[in-house]
């Protein structure tokens, strides 16, 4: 899916990494796509799928951001062996005044690929400092900087997770063959039908991980 999607995208940036970073600061990417990876059942591998999808989409011509929306116990930065002193709160706390330079200062760059990672707050109790409204404004801003914004989520429907789902161009719904996982996905699909996001959902089964 990532390869097909990337092939559709027109080159928006120069090929060199340095020029790409400069261009990202000054030339907006209009209408970047938001892709959210979600499962109503924990332990299905959403973080691994989100990380690998973001890595597959990232190229100099299709800059990609990986956003950790598991605000209490997110670990996408750990999966990619990266850490930084800044995190999502540094952006959501001033979401009304952020600009591309501020975003670049906060993002953690995956050195090998150039993928930008937005880490979750460092401690669980700080998750309450990120409101759904702030998160929504932030991811919409990121679509002006990145061709793809890939969001990893928690299994429970927090305000931020709901905002991510509502604003997504594509939702990757991860499930397993266990009865609890199937039951939870069925309930989520009913909710998605009511919310009008059912047609954006793509199934991902754990066996393809």
Secondary structure as UniProt FT lines:
FT   HELIX           2..8
FT   HELIX           17..26
FT   TURN            30..31
FT   STRAND          33..38
FT   TURN            42..43
FT   HELIX           46..57
FT   TURN            60..61
FT   STRAND          64..69
FT   TURN            71..73
FT   HELIX           76..79
FT   TURN            80..81
FT   HELIX           89..92
FT   TURN            93..96
FT   HELIX           100..106
FT   STRAND          108..109
FT   TURN            111..113
FT   STRAND          116..118
FT   HELIX           124..129
FT   HELIX           132..142
FT   TURN            143..145
FT   STRAND          148..153
FT   HELIX           159..167
FT   STRAND          170..175
FT   HELIX           179..195
FT   HELIX           198..200
FT   STRAND          201..205
FT   HELIX           206..208
//
